[in-house]
Amino acid sequence: MSDDFSWELFSIGSPDSIKDPAFSEPWEADTFAMLVSLEKRGLITWSEWADELAAEIKFDASHLDTGVDYYVYVLSALEKLLIKKNIISIQGLEQYQAGWTRVAERTPHGQPMELIEDDLNPSDQLAAK
């Protein structure tokens, strides 16, 4: 991570000081891992993401007291930042969301999920039949 990275930014403390899990669900950890990976690759900066997250929370502040998971905001802010920076298009994001939905529908509970090319291009599969 960059030299100016601070775990306090995420209010979870340093990895050595964490007593309870920082994430309630695996997707929350995956989302955070994507953020770290994108920052390490130089595709986003922490300040860009923090600004986007602040805007997302401010935009949807009415839900702050209703128990909406913080990581819902994190994921939404990440998606919007990736679109703003032209890392993915809205159509590309929707394609991946639909693809992962197909994966979830066909995968038995408790089994690993695997995204394959046909999940992203189902019309290609139908046209070939």
N, C-alpha and C positions, 0 to 999 in steps of 0.2 A: 504494500500500500504506500501511498505517497507519504512523505515525511510529516505533512501537516494533518494526517488522519488522527482523529480522536474518537475513541470508543464512547466517550461521554456524549458525543453528538447523538448517539442512539440510545442514551440513557440505560445502557445495559452493563456498564463497567468494563473493565479489561477482562479478557478471557480467563485470567487466573483468579479473578475475584467473584466470578459468577457461581452462586450457590444453587439457584433454581434455573430451570431451562429458560433461555431467552425467547424461545419460540414455542407456541402452543401446538402448531401443526407442521408437518414436513414442508408444505408449500411455502410457509413463512420463511423457513431456513433457505429453501431454494431461491426465493425472491431475493433475500439478502445476499446469497452467494452470487446471483446474477449481477447485482449492483457492484459487488466487490470486483468481479471479473471484468465488467465493463469499465470500471475506473482504472483497474490495473492495465488494461489494454489501451487506455487513453481515449476511449470513445465518449466518456462522460467525465465530468468533474464532480466532486462531492458538493461544491457550492451550487452547481447547476441543479443537481438532484434535490438538494435541500430547499432551494427556491421553488422547485416544482412541487415538492411535498407540501411546503407551506401554503402554496397557492391552492393545492387540492384540498387541504384541510379547511382553509378559509372559505373556499367555494362551497364546501359541504358541511359547514360548521354546525348546522342544525342537528346533525346526527351524532355529535361528539358525546352527548350524554345518554345515548340510547344503546351503548354497548357495541357499536360498530367496531370491528377489529381494526386496530391501528394498521395492520399489514394490508388491509383492503385499500387504505389510502396509499400505502407504500407501493403496492402493485399498480394502482391506477396512475400514480405520479410517474412511475417508471415507464409505463406504456406511453403516456403522453410525451414524456421527454424523448423516448426513442423515435416517436413519430415526428416531433418538432425538429430533431437533429437528422432526419431522413435516414435513420438506421434501419427502419422498417416503415412500410406504408400502412395505412389503415387497412387496405385490402389484404396485405400480407399478414398483419396481426389477426384479422378475422379468419383468414385461411388456417393459421396455426390453431386458433381457438376452436374452430370447427373440427380440425384434424384430431386434436386432443380429446374432444367430445366423442368422436368416433372410437378412439382408442379405449376410452373409459367404458363405453357401451359394450364393447366386445370382450373386454378383459375380465375374467372371473375375479371376484373379490379376493384380495390378499395376494394376487399374482402381480409380478412386475409388468408395468405398462411400457409398450414400445411403439414409438411413432415410426411408421414406414411411409414411403413415397405415396402409396395409394391413399393414405389418410389425408394427404394434402391435396391430391388431385383426383377426387372420386369421379369426376365427369370423364376423365381419361379412361378410368376402369370401365365405366358404363359404355363408352364409345367403342371399346375393344370387344365387347360381348356381342 
